[in-house]
Amino acid sequence: MKKILLVLVVLLLLGWLIWLLNSAKPVVYQPVILSENNDITNTTIWTYLDTVVSVGLDELDVKGTPVLIQPMNERMRSRFESSEGMELEAYIAEWMEGYTICVNKDLGRSRAIEIMAHELLHLAQYQKGRLVVGNTTEVLWLGVPYDVLQMTYNERPWEQEAFAQQADLARRIRLQLLP
């Protein structure tokens, strides 16, 4: 009886160890052929971000748009986090003839899909003229002015829409990138 119990314990430990080793594997994207629909420049050390952005833009049927991905300005991150009381992982802004997506840190391949999906939805809002950001704290959302300093991040309707749609876009990106 003791031998059977010992064998069972060893088998359980071995099974747990195998599960632990398999669950610790890094996320790797499957090879994809990136379209040339958009001009994407990634100046971060996280080379996977341009792949996520390219696939996401194709999923949104966005074409002819320059996108610059770069490290986040520390001053912007600090200002947002002190005013909103939450971590800023990325943001998007209009830039020259296109957009820039600024990233705070290494998001990891899985989290990057969620975060980039959210930012790409903002890009689509900008492109369709639904979201217009000026040089002041006033933002036009569907033609209605909002002062971003008078509302919390989660109260902003353009953020609510992006959060509501990001899971679907992230799912579509994952279908292409994850095995």
Secondary structure, DSSP 8 states (H G I E B T S, - for coil): -HHHHHHHHHHHHHHHHHHHHHHT-----------SSSEEEE-SS-THHHHHHHHHHHHTT--S-EEEEEE--HHHHHHHHHHHSS---EEEEEETTEEEEEE-S---HHHHHHHHHHHHHHHHHHHTTSEEE-SSSEEEETTEEEEGGGS-GGG-HHHHHHHHHHHHHHHHHHHHH--
